[in-house]
Amino acid sequence: EGRTPAETAIVFDWDNWWALEYSAGPSIRMKYLDAVKDYYTPLHGQNIPVDIISVEDDLSPYKVVFAPLLYMSKTGFDEKLRKFTADGGIFVTTYFSGIVDEHDLVYPGGYPGPLKNVLGIWVEEQDALPEDEKNAFTYGGCVYPAEMLCDIMHLEGAEGVSSYLKDFYQDTPVITVNSYGKGKAWYVGTRSDKSFYEEFVKDIMKEAGIHGVMATPEGVEAAARKNEKGTVIFLLNHNEKEAEVILESGCRELLDGAEYECGSAVTLAPKGVMVLKKGEV
């Protein structure tokens, strides 16, 4: 028996899912699962182990916690997030978070409710965009779309990392980061596209010092299992064609007994699988 050791977690709350999608707005296009997938997909694509946790779970095992679209911020969870961040963790949340409590009652005093102090921002209002309209922002030297919902916010201690490029809220922050204790809290005030999330997540992982199980070409998954006997890596080629992977350590293939040195190139057949025991060579 082995476990997948994860230093990254995504918060998934069923009550939040229900409350958000039965809310009256500001946009019926907001979908909780879409927001979760925005962050899970690039983590999976970079072969970074990630736990899906609830608001009841302990945050201390993780270096990074994502809580996308946390519309319902339950009493006490904000305290856990503050402690996690103050102790050195990286917390990431998004637009339309901290709106209601566990009874679906709106937090007074502005948004994102009890998360305002850890995030260092105040959200004044939201601009809900129709499907055929987009704003934009610059991140890492590239321009990305701002879609569906744009939070219009003010800095209250946080640093503005990126700003909107047009409309009446041009030059106001869209992505912020707040130093809180030993850690940092990030806020992404809009929904963007796949390429943005790939770059943003890559930067967050680099900042946290978290590395994927193995570098693989697109469509090839690498997953690890660990126990007292060592580490086993599973390579799965989801493609319809062969794929080549460069091994980053010596290992033995458990299915056929072949041994490989660090730096060896192995070829996976279409839909092929390899099971590698690390450290055997």
Secondary structure as the mmCIF struct_conf table of DSSP 4:
data_model
#
loop_
_struct_conf.conf_type_id
_struct_conf.id
_struct_conf.beg_label_comp_id
_struct_conf.beg_label_asym_id
_struct_conf.beg_label_seq_id
_struct_conf.end_label_comp_id
_struct_conf.end_label_asym_id
_struct_conf.end_label_seq_id
STRN STRN1 ARG A 3 ARG A 3
BEND BEND1 GLU A 7 GLU A 7
STRN STRN2 THR A 8 VAL A 11
HELX_RH_AL_P HELX_RH_AL_P1 TRP A 14 GLU A 21
TURN_TY1_P TURN_TY1_P1 TYR A 22 TYR A 22
BEND BEND2 SER A 23 SER A 23
BEND BEND3 PRO A 26 PRO A 26
TURN_TY1_P TURN_TY1_P2 ILE A 28 ARG A 29
HELX_RH_AL_P HELX_RH_AL_P2 TYR A 32 GLY A 45
TURN_TY1_P TURN_TY1_P3 GLN A 46 ASN A 47
STRN STRN3 VAL A 50 ILE A 53
TURN_TY1_P TURN_TY1_P4 VAL A 55 GLU A 56
BEND BEND4 ASP A 57 ASP A 57
TURN_TY1_P TURN_TY1_P5 SER A 60 PRO A 61
BEND BEND5 LYS A 63 LYS A 63
STRN STRN4 VAL A 64 ALA A 67
TURN_TY1_P TURN_TY1_P6 PRO A 68 LEU A 69
STRN STRN5 MET A 72 MET A 72
TURN_TY1_P TURN_TY1_P7 THR A 75 GLY A 76
HELX_RH_AL_P HELX_RH_AL_P3 PHE A 77 ALA A 86
TURN_TY1_P TURN_TY1_P8 ASP A 87 GLY A 88
STRN STRN6 ILE A 90 THR A 94
BEND BEND6 TYR A 95 PHE A 96
BEND BEND7 GLY A 98 GLY A 98
STRN STRN7 VAL A 100 VAL A 100
TURN_TY1_P TURN_TY1_P9 GLU A 102 HIS A 103
BEND BEND8 ASP A 104 ASP A 104
HELX_LH_PP_P HELX_LH_PP_P1 LEU A 105 LEU A 105
STRN STRN8 VAL A 106 VAL A 106
HELX_LH_PP_P HELX_LH_PP_P2 TYR A 107 TYR A 107
TURN_TY1_P TURN_TY1_P10 PRO A 108 GLY A 109
BEND BEND9 GLY A 110 GLY A 110
STRN STRN9 TYR A 111 TYR A 111
TURN_TY1_P TURN_TY1_P11 PRO A 112 PRO A 112
HELX_RH_3T_P HELX_RH_3T_P1 GLY A 113 LEU A 115
HELX_RH_AL_P HELX_RH_AL_P4 LYS A 116 LEU A 119
TURN_TY1_P TURN_TY1_P12 GLY A 120 GLY A 120
STRN STRN10 ILE A 121 ALA A 128
HELX_LH_PP_P HELX_LH_PP_P3 LEU A 129 PRO A 130
TURN_TY1_P TURN_TY1_P13 GLU A 131 ASP A 132
STRN STRN11 ASN A 135 TYR A 139
TURN_TY1_P TURN_TY1_P14 GLY A 140 GLY A 141
STRN STRN12 CYS A 142 LEU A 155
BEND BEND10 GLU A 156 GLY A 157
HELX_LH_PP_P HELX_LH_PP_P4 ALA A 158 ALA A 158
STRN STRN13 GLU A 159 SER A 163
STRN STRN14 TYR A 164 TYR A 164
BEND BEND11 LYS A 166 ASP A 167
TURN_TY1_P TURN_TY1_P15 PHE A 168 ASP A 171
BEND BEND12 THR A 172 THR A 172
STRN STRN15 PRO A 173 TYR A 180
TURN_TY1_P TURN_TY1_P16 GLY A 181 LYS A 182
STRN STRN16 GLY A 183 VAL A 188
STRN STRN17 THR A 190 ARG A 191
HELX_RH_AL_P HELX_RH_AL_P5 LYS A 194 ALA A 208
TURN_TY1_P TURN_TY1_P17 GLY A 209 GLY A 209
BEND BEND13 VAL A 213 VAL A 213
TURN_TY1_P TURN_TY1_P18 GLU A 218 GLY A 219
STRN STRN18 VAL A 220 ASN A 227
TURN_TY1_P TURN_TY1_P19 GLU A 228 LYS A 229
STRN STRN19 GLY A 230 ASN A 237
BEND BEND14 ASN A 239 LYS A 241
STRN STRN20 ALA A 243 ILE A 246
BEND BEND15 GLU A 248 SER A 249
STRN STRN21 CYS A 251 GLU A 253
TURN_TY1_P TURN_TY1_P20 LEU A 254 ASP A 256
STRN STRN22 GLU A 259 TYR A 260
TURN_TY1_P TURN_TY1_P21 CYS A 262 GLY A 263
STRN STRN23 ALA A 265 LEU A 268
HELX_LH_PP_P HELX_LH_PP_P5 ALA A 269 ALA A 269
TURN_TY1_P TURN_TY1_P22 PRO A 270 LYS A 271
STRN STRN24 VAL A 273 LYS A 278
TURN_TY1_P TURN_TY1_P23 GLY A 279 GLY A 279
#
